[in-house]
Amino acid sequence: MGQSLKEIAQALHYTDKKVQLIYAFNGVGKTRLSREFKECVSPKSHDSEGEESKIKVLYYNAFTEDLFYWDNDLYADSTRKLKIQPNSFTDWILKEQGQERNIVTNFQHYTNDKLSPRFNEEYTTKDTKGNDIIVKAYSEITFSVESGNEGKIENIKISKGEESCLIWCVFYSLLEQVIEVLNVAEEADRETDQFNELKYVFIDDPVSSLDENHLIELAVDIAELIRKSESEVKFVITTHNPLFYNVLYNEFNNADQETKDKTKKSLKKRLEKLDDGTYILHDSNDSPFSYHLFLLSELEKAIQSGNIKKYHYNFLRQILEKTSTFLGYKKWRELLTLLPDDAHEAYYNRIINLCSHGKHSGEETSIIDDNDKRVLSYLVREIKNIYHFKNE
Protein backbone atom coordinates (compact mmCIF):
# COMPACT_ATOMS: atom_id res chain seq x y z
CA MET A 1 0.00 0.00 0.00
CA GLY A 2 1.30 3.43 -0.96
CA GLN A 3 2.03 6.26 1.44
CA SER A 4 2.21 10.03 1.21
CA LEU A 5 5.60 11.75 1.27
CA LYS A 6 4.69 13.09 4.71
CA GLU A 7 4.19 9.54 6.00
CA ILE A 8 7.48 8.42 4.48
CA ALA A 9 9.24 11.43 6.03
CA GLN A 10 7.81 10.47 9.41
CA ALA A 11 9.06 6.90 8.98
CA LEU A 12 12.55 8.21 8.15
CA HIS A 13 12.40 10.49 11.18
CA TYR A 14 11.61 7.70 13.60
CA THR A 15 14.23 5.26 12.27
CA ASP A 16 17.12 4.75 14.69
CA LYS A 17 19.86 4.19 12.09
CA LYS A 18 22.85 6.49 11.65
CA VAL A 19 22.47 6.60 7.84
CA GLN A 20 19.54 6.08 5.48
CA LEU A 21 20.51 5.89 1.81
CA ILE A 22 17.68 6.21 -0.71
CA TYR A 23 17.68 5.77 -4.49
CA ALA A 24 14.95 7.30 -6.67
CA PHE A 25 14.58 8.40 -10.27
CA ASN A 26 14.58 12.11 -11.05
CA GLY A 27 11.09 13.55 -10.76
CA VAL A 28 9.89 11.04 -8.17
CA GLY A 29 9.89 13.60 -5.36
CA LYS A 30 13.23 13.59 -3.52
CA THR A 31 13.30 17.37 -3.05
CA ARG A 32 9.71 17.42 -1.80
CA LEU A 33 10.59 14.56 0.54
CA SER A 34 13.44 16.64 1.99
CA ARG A 35 11.00 19.49 2.67
CA GLU A 36 8.48 17.16 4.28
CA PHE A 37 11.28 15.72 6.39
CA LYS A 38 12.33 19.19 7.55
CA GLU A 39 8.75 20.01 8.51
CA CYS A 40 8.52 16.71 10.37
CA VAL A 41 11.70 17.33 12.38
CA SER A 42 11.32 21.08 12.86
CA PRO A 43 7.81 22.40 12.07
CA LYS A 44 7.70 26.12 11.34
CA SER A 45 4.63 26.62 13.48
CA HIS A 46 6.53 25.41 16.52
CA ASP A 47 9.50 27.72 16.07
CA SER A 48 9.53 30.87 18.16
CA GLU A 49 11.83 33.79 17.50
CA GLY A 50 13.96 32.84 20.47
CA GLU A 51 14.59 29.38 19.04
CA GLU A 52 15.50 30.30 15.49
CA SER A 53 19.23 29.88 16.16
CA LYS A 54 18.71 26.32 17.42
CA ILE A 55 18.99 24.27 14.26
CA LYS A 56 17.46 20.78 14.27
CA VAL A 57 18.01 19.80 10.63
CA LEU A 58 20.51 20.82 7.96
CA TYR A 59 19.61 20.03 4.39
CA TYR A 60 21.17 20.30 0.98
CA ASN A 61 18.72 20.32 -1.93
CA ALA A 62 17.38 22.56 -4.69
CA PHE A 63 16.35 25.14 -2.09
CA THR A 64 19.96 25.38 -0.92
CA GLU A 65 20.97 26.30 -4.46
CA ASP A 66 18.29 29.01 -4.45
CA LEU A 67 20.37 30.91 -1.90
CA PHE A 68 22.66 31.73 -4.84
CA TYR A 69 21.59 33.73 -7.91
CA TRP A 70 23.29 35.47 -10.83
CA ASP A 71 23.67 39.17 -11.55
CA ASN A 72 24.68 39.01 -15.22
CA ASP A 73 25.33 42.76 -15.51
CA LEU A 74 23.04 43.08 -18.52
CA TYR A 75 23.69 46.82 -18.78
CA ALA A 76 27.51 46.79 -19.06
CA ASP A 77 27.96 43.08 -19.83
CA SER A 78 31.29 43.03 -18.01
CA THR A 79 31.00 42.12 -14.32
CA ARG A 80 29.03 38.93 -13.75
CA LYS A 81 28.53 37.93 -10.13
CA LEU A 82 27.02 35.00 -8.29
CA LYS A 83 25.19 36.64 -5.39
CA ILE A 84 24.35 35.06 -2.04
CA GLN A 85 21.02 35.64 -0.34
CA PRO A 86 21.50 36.78 3.27
CA ASN A 87 21.52 33.66 5.46
CA SER A 88 23.10 32.45 8.68
CA PHE A 89 24.75 29.37 7.17
CA THR A 90 27.10 31.09 4.69
CA ASP A 91 27.72 33.94 7.16
CA TRP A 92 28.90 31.47 9.78
CA ILE A 93 31.06 29.35 7.51
CA LEU A 94 32.63 32.29 5.63
CA LYS A 95 32.74 35.16 8.12
CA GLU A 96 33.12 33.37 11.43
CA GLN A 97 34.95 30.21 10.39
CA GLY A 98 37.00 31.67 7.54
CA GLN A 99 36.44 28.65 5.30
CA GLU A 100 36.88 30.52 2.01
CA ARG A 101 40.19 28.84 1.17
CA ASN A 102 38.83 25.38 1.96
CA ILE A 103 35.78 25.96 -0.25
CA VAL A 104 37.95 27.14 -3.15
CA THR A 105 40.34 24.18 -2.78
CA ASN A 106 37.49 21.65 -2.81
CA PHE A 107 35.82 23.38 -5.76
CA GLN A 108 39.01 23.37 -7.85
CA HIS A 109 39.66 19.74 -6.94
CA TYR A 110 36.26 18.62 -8.25
CA THR A 111 36.24 20.92 -11.31
CA ASN A 112 39.31 22.70 -12.67
CA ASP A 113 42.33 24.10 -10.83
CA LYS A 114 42.48 26.94 -13.39
CA LEU A 115 39.01 28.13 -12.41
CA SER A 116 39.08 30.47 -9.41
CA PRO A 117 36.14 31.77 -7.36
CA ARG A 118 36.71 34.98 -5.39
CA PHE A 119 34.50 36.14 -2.50
CA ASN A 120 34.09 39.91 -2.18
CA GLU A 121 35.19 42.19 0.61
CA GLU A 122 32.85 44.93 1.80
CA TYR A 123 32.67 47.87 -0.61
CA THR A 124 30.52 50.88 -1.46
CA THR A 125 28.77 51.42 -4.77
CA LYS A 126 26.01 53.63 -6.18
CA ASP A 127 22.39 52.78 -6.94
CA THR A 128 20.54 54.07 -10.03
CA LYS A 129 19.77 57.34 -8.22
CA GLY A 130 23.37 57.96 -7.21
CA ASN A 131 22.94 56.99 -3.56
CA ASP A 132 25.68 55.09 -1.75
CA ILE A 133 25.06 51.38 -1.14
CA ILE A 134 27.21 49.26 1.14
CA VAL A 135 27.73 45.75 -0.25
CA LYS A 136 28.52 43.42 2.62
CA ALA A 137 31.53 41.10 2.55
CA TYR A 138 30.96 37.52 1.38
CA SER A 139 27.73 38.40 -0.41
CA GLU A 140 29.10 38.05 -3.97
CA ILE A 141 31.36 35.65 -5.86
CA THR A 142 33.20 36.42 -9.09
CA PHE A 143 35.08 33.89 -11.20
CA SER A 144 38.22 33.97 -13.32
CA VAL A 145 39.98 31.35 -15.40
CA GLU A 146 43.62 31.06 -16.48
CA SER A 147 43.72 30.78 -20.24
CA GLY A 148 47.20 29.91 -21.46
CA ASN A 149 48.99 32.72 -23.27
CA GLU A 150 46.01 35.00 -22.87
CA GLY A 151 46.55 35.17 -19.12
CA LYS A 152 43.57 35.35 -16.80
CA ILE A 153 40.03 36.02 -18.01
CA GLU A 154 38.05 37.83 -15.32
CA ASN A 155 34.34 37.98 -14.48
CA ILE A 156 33.26 34.89 -16.39
CA LYS A 157 29.98 33.08 -15.91
CA ILE A 158 30.49 29.44 -14.96
CA SER A 159 28.35 26.51 -16.08
CA LYS A 160 25.34 25.29 -14.11
CA GLY A 161 27.25 22.15 -13.14
CA GLU A 162 30.21 24.20 -11.85
CA GLU A 163 27.83 26.47 -9.96
CA SER A 164 26.17 23.45 -8.34
CA CYS A 165 29.59 22.11 -7.37
CA LEU A 166 30.59 25.40 -5.73
CA ILE A 167 27.38 25.52 -3.70
CA TRP A 168 27.94 21.91 -2.60
CA CYS A 169 31.49 22.80 -1.51
CA VAL A 170 30.08 25.61 0.67
CA PHE A 171 27.65 23.17 2.28
CA TYR A 172 30.31 20.48 2.63
CA SER A 173 32.63 22.91 4.42
CA LEU A 174 29.73 23.83 6.73
CA LEU A 175 29.07 20.15 7.40
CA GLU A 176 32.75 19.49 8.18
CA GLN A 177 32.74 22.29 10.74
CA VAL A 178 29.44 21.21 12.29
CA ILE A 179 30.66 17.64 12.78
CA GLU A 180 33.89 18.92 14.29
CA VAL A 181 31.94 21.16 16.68
CA LEU A 182 29.53 18.40 17.75
CA ASN A 183 32.34 15.90 18.27
CA VAL A 184 33.27 17.94 21.34
CA ALA A 185 31.37 15.97 23.98
CA GLU A 186 30.82 18.77 26.51
CA GLU A 187 28.42 21.40 25.18
CA ALA A 188 30.06 24.11 27.29
CA ASP A 189 33.37 23.50 25.50
CA ARG A 190 31.97 23.93 21.98
CA GLU A 191 32.82 27.08 20.03
CA THR A 192 29.13 27.66 19.24
CA ASP A 193 25.85 26.41 20.69
CA GLN A 194 23.68 26.90 17.59
CA PHE A 195 24.07 23.24 16.53
CA ASN A 196 23.49 21.68 19.94
CA GLU A 197 19.98 20.60 18.96
CA LEU A 198 20.91 19.34 15.49
CA LYS A 199 19.33 15.93 14.93
CA TYR A 200 19.50 15.29 11.17
CA VAL A 201 21.39 16.13 8.00
CA PHE A 202 19.44 15.57 4.76
CA ILE A 203 21.50 15.49 1.55
CA ASP A 204 19.62 15.37 -1.75
CA ASP A 205 21.61 14.64 -4.93
CA PRO A 206 24.87 16.52 -4.45
CA VAL A 207 26.63 17.42 -7.71
CA SER A 208 25.54 14.69 -10.08
CA SER A 209 27.16 16.64 -12.96
CA LEU A 210 30.66 15.52 -11.90
CA ASP A 211 32.62 13.07 -14.02
CA GLU A 212 32.73 9.51 -12.73
CA ASN A 213 36.13 9.73 -11.04
CA HIS A 214 35.24 12.85 -9.07
CA LEU A 215 31.77 11.51 -8.28
CA ILE A 216 33.38 8.43 -6.72
CA GLU A 217 35.71 10.66 -4.72
CA LEU A 218 32.77 12.75 -3.55
CA ALA A 219 30.86 9.69 -2.37
CA VAL A 220 33.91 8.37 -0.50
CA ASP A 221 34.51 11.80 1.07
CA ILE A 222 30.90 12.02 2.28
CA ALA A 223 31.01 8.51 3.73
CA GLU A 224 34.32 9.21 5.47
CA LEU A 225 32.99 12.46 6.93
CA ILE A 226 29.87 10.71 8.27
CA ARG A 227 32.01 8.01 9.86
CA LYS A 228 33.91 10.77 11.70
CA SER A 229 30.69 11.99 13.29
CA GLU A 230 30.65 10.91 16.95
CA SER A 231 27.45 12.73 17.93
CA GLU A 232 23.89 11.42 17.71
CA VAL A 233 23.22 13.29 14.44
CA LYS A 234 21.64 11.05 11.77
CA PHE A 235 21.98 11.33 8.01
CA VAL A 236 19.52 10.85 5.14
CA ILE A 237 21.01 10.79 1.62
CA THR A 238 18.89 10.61 -1.54
CA THR A 239 20.16 10.30 -5.10
CA HIS A 240 19.13 9.42 -8.64
CA ASN A 241 22.71 8.60 -9.65
CA PRO A 242 23.42 4.83 -9.64
CA LEU A 243 27.20 5.19 -9.43
CA PHE A 244 26.96 7.56 -6.48
CA TYR A 245 24.50 5.16 -4.82
CA ASN A 246 26.73 2.13 -5.47
CA VAL A 247 29.83 3.73 -3.94
CA LEU A 248 27.97 4.98 -0.88
CA TYR A 249 26.27 1.60 -0.51
CA ASN A 250 29.62 -0.20 -0.46
CA GLU A 251 31.23 2.36 1.85
CA PHE A 252 28.44 2.13 4.41
CA ASN A 253 28.08 -1.63 4.01
CA ASN A 254 31.76 -2.09 4.87
CA ALA A 255 31.34 0.17 7.90
CA ASP A 256 28.24 -1.77 8.98
CA GLN A 257 30.23 -4.98 9.08
CA GLU A 258 32.76 -3.38 11.44
CA THR A 259 30.30 -2.12 14.07
CA LYS A 260 28.22 -4.12 16.53
CA ASP A 261 25.98 -1.16 17.42
CA LYS A 262 22.82 -1.64 15.35
CA THR A 263 21.92 2.05 15.58
CA LYS A 264 25.21 2.88 13.84
CA LYS A 265 24.36 0.68 10.87
CA SER A 266 22.79 2.06 7.70
CA LEU A 267 19.59 1.36 5.78
CA LYS A 268 19.42 1.23 1.98
CA LYS A 269 16.10 2.04 0.33
CA ARG A 270 14.49 2.74 -3.05
CA LEU A 271 11.72 5.31 -3.37
CA GLU A 272 9.06 4.64 -6.02
CA LYS A 273 6.05 6.71 -7.06
CA LEU A 274 2.91 4.68 -7.74
CA ASP A 275 0.32 5.37 -10.44
CA ASP A 276 -2.17 6.71 -7.88
CA GLY A 277 0.26 9.43 -6.76
CA THR A 278 1.30 7.71 -3.54
CA TYR A 279 4.78 6.40 -2.76
CA ILE A 280 6.43 3.25 -1.51
CA LEU A 281 9.86 2.90 0.10
CA HIS A 282 11.38 -0.50 -0.71
CA ASP A 283 14.27 -2.16 1.08
CA SER A 284 17.28 -2.30 -1.24
CA ASN A 285 19.63 -4.92 0.09
CA ASP A 286 21.28 -5.94 -3.16
CA SER A 287 24.98 -5.18 -3.14
CA PRO A 288 25.76 -3.24 -5.16
CA PHE A 289 22.51 -1.80 -6.46
CA SER A 290 22.07 -3.17 -10.00
CA TYR A 291 20.85 -0.10 -11.81
CA HIS A 292 20.62 -1.64 -15.27
CA LEU A 293 18.63 -4.59 -13.90
CA PHE A 294 16.25 -2.19 -12.22
CA LEU A 295 15.81 -0.35 -15.53
CA LEU A 296 15.08 -3.68 -17.21
CA SER A 297 12.38 -4.45 -14.65
CA GLU A 298 10.86 -1.01 -15.24
CA LEU A 299 10.84 -1.68 -19.00
CA GLU A 300 9.11 -5.02 -18.50
CA LYS A 301 6.45 -3.38 -16.33
CA ALA A 302 5.80 -0.76 -19.01
CA ILE A 303 5.59 -3.42 -21.75
CA GLN A 304 3.23 -5.56 -19.71
CA SER A 305 0.93 -2.62 -18.94
CA GLY A 306 1.18 -1.16 -22.45
CA ASN A 307 2.13 2.19 -20.93
CA ILE A 308 5.31 2.64 -23.03
CA LYS A 309 6.71 6.17 -23.36
CA LYS A 310 9.55 7.62 -25.39
CA TYR A 311 11.87 7.80 -22.36
CA HIS A 312 11.72 4.00 -22.04
CA TYR A 313 14.05 3.92 -25.05
CA ASN A 314 16.47 5.89 -22.89
CA PHE A 315 16.27 3.05 -20.35
CA LEU A 316 17.00 0.53 -23.12
CA ARG A 317 20.01 2.49 -24.35
CA GLN A 318 21.47 2.67 -20.83
CA ILE A 319 21.04 -1.11 -20.48
CA LEU A 320 22.82 -1.63 -23.81
CA GLU A 321 25.65 0.71 -22.81
CA LYS A 322 26.21 -1.05 -19.47
CA THR A 323 26.03 -4.49 -21.09
CA SER A 324 28.41 -3.60 -23.93
CA THR A 325 30.96 -2.22 -21.46
CA PHE A 326 30.73 -5.37 -19.34
CA LEU A 327 31.14 -7.66 -22.38
CA GLY A 328 34.01 -5.66 -23.86
CA TYR A 329 32.29 -4.18 -26.93
CA LYS A 330 33.46 -0.76 -28.09
CA LYS A 331 29.96 0.45 -28.98
CA TRP A 332 26.55 -0.55 -27.66
CA ARG A 333 25.12 -0.88 -31.19
CA GLU A 334 27.38 -3.93 -31.71
CA LEU A 335 24.99 -5.82 -29.42
CA LEU A 336 22.30 -5.44 -32.09
CA THR A 337 24.28 -7.45 -34.65
CA LEU A 338 23.24 -10.74 -32.99
CA LEU A 339 19.53 -10.06 -33.36
CA PRO A 340 17.69 -12.67 -35.50
CA ASP A 341 16.93 -10.00 -38.11
CA ASP A 342 20.29 -8.25 -38.06
CA ALA A 343 19.50 -6.76 -41.44
CA HIS A 344 17.43 -4.21 -39.51
CA GLU A 345 20.33 -3.29 -37.24
CA ALA A 346 20.67 0.22 -38.71
CA TYR A 347 16.95 0.84 -38.22
CA TYR A 348 17.02 -0.32 -34.59
CA ASN A 349 20.10 1.79 -33.95
CA ARG A 350 18.41 4.86 -35.43
CA ILE A 351 15.17 4.48 -33.49
CA ILE A 352 17.03 3.96 -30.20
CA ASN A 353 19.11 7.08 -30.88
CA LEU A 354 16.11 9.18 -31.85
CA CYS A 355 13.90 8.14 -28.96
CA SER A 356 16.61 8.29 -26.31
CA HIS A 357 17.98 11.67 -27.40
CA GLY A 358 16.32 13.54 -24.49
CA LYS A 359 18.07 13.08 -21.17
CA HIS A 360 14.94 13.25 -19.06
CA SER A 361 11.43 11.93 -19.39
CA GLY A 362 10.00 15.45 -19.36
CA GLU A 363 11.82 16.59 -22.50
CA GLU A 364 9.79 16.92 -25.72
CA THR A 365 6.72 14.69 -26.02
CA SER A 366 6.69 11.37 -24.20
CA ILE A 367 4.18 9.77 -26.59
CA ILE A 368 5.32 7.25 -29.24
CA ASP A 369 3.32 5.40 -31.87
CA ASP A 370 2.26 1.74 -31.77
CA ASN A 371 5.03 0.59 -34.11
CA ASP A 372 7.72 2.08 -31.87
CA LYS A 373 6.10 0.34 -28.91
CA ARG A 374 6.25 -3.00 -30.75
CA VAL A 375 9.91 -2.43 -31.62
CA LEU A 376 10.79 -1.69 -28.00
CA SER A 377 9.00 -4.83 -26.80
CA TYR A 378 10.78 -6.91 -29.44
CA LEU A 379 14.24 -5.49 -28.62
CA VAL A 380 13.84 -6.02 -24.87
CA ARG A 381 12.71 -9.63 -25.38
CA GLU A 382 15.51 -10.52 -27.80
CA ILE A 383 18.29 -8.80 -25.88
CA LYS A 384 17.23 -10.62 -22.72
CA ASN A 385 17.34 -13.95 -24.54
CA ILE A 386 20.62 -13.39 -26.44
CA TYR A 387 22.60 -12.07 -23.48
CA HIS A 388 21.01 -14.39 -20.92
CA PHE A 389 19.52 -11.94 -18.46
CA LYS A 390 18.10 -13.91 -15.56
CA ASN A 391 14.33 -13.96 -15.30
CA GLU A 392 13.13 -12.89 -11.84
Phi, psi and omega in degrees: 000136182285161179231163173280163177297327178297317180294321178293320177299320178295321178296320177296321182297321186264014174273138187265019181272152180293320184227136170237118182251124188233129175257139175202146175297156171301141177089354180287323179134028182296317181294318177296325176298320179296324178290318177298322180295317178299316179295327180291318183281320185220078181299138181299322184295342182262357182270123173263167183299327181287349183250004185298328182283348181271100187272130180256336180215133171254137178220146174243118177201197182299330179290329176298317180294335179289349174290346182243135180212155186267138163252105187273005178050057184297334182287307183263340180054046183224320184245097181263131186230143169264112184267155182244123175298142178303126179200154186287332184294305181291327177300316183292315185286328183267312185279313185276321184264347177060043185270014183304312183296320180295318178298314181297317180299313179297317181299313181292328178296318184274347182239275187206124183288354176270351183260119188239120171275148179224121178276141186281154166267167180296137177210167180247136178225184181246145172273185184294341180262005178087007179278147179290138175232130177268120177264117185291152177297149178059036176247355181218150175230129172247160185230144174226159179221136176283131188230064174056230183291342181280357181077216185258133176260121185266161170055046178272161171259126182274168181287165178298322178296318178294321177299315178300321180295318179298315181297320176299319181296326174296312180296318181298319177295321174300314183296319177303314181293320180298315180297320178297318179297312185286343176288348172283114190297317182275120182302324182295338182269355182283148183289341175213152179254003187287349178250009183298333181258009180296127182247327187220150167236124181247119181244118182247110173048068177284122166048063178283354180277358179291155173290167190300319182298314181288329178294321176297315178302317180299314180298317179295319180297317179297314180299318180295319179296318179296322179295334179284343183288118182258355181277185181271007179297136179250157186235136172240125181236125177243148180202154173253359186266115185296324180294314179300317178298313182302312183295314179298318179305309183294320179298313181288326179296319177296320179292324180300323183289341183268345184249144178263348180280112184298329180291340179275349181284168184248160174244139177244128187227165172227125181265129181230139176263128181272166183298333182273007178090357175269179187228157175221138181250106183273149166291143180229083186258015174281143185227115353280172179297122184271089188297316183292329176289325176295318177299320180297320178294324177294320177298315182295324176297315181296319180295317181295322181276344184080004183267062183269130178243169181301321184294346177293335173293329176296319176301315182298317181296319179296322177297315180296320180296315179295319182292319180295322177296316181297321184272355175090014176280148179283327182227145182295332183293342177296335178294337182283346184290343180267003177295148180307324179250063185296350176296338180264014183304315182299321179294314180297320178299317182294316183291325177294317179297315182295313186281341180256013184297317179290141182280335184231157184294341182274352182281138179056203178271144182267356186275137175231161184277172186297325181295318179295326176295317179296320179297315180299314180300317180297313183297317180298315181298313183290320180294322176299317183290313184295317187258014167058047171292137182286133176280127179279000000 
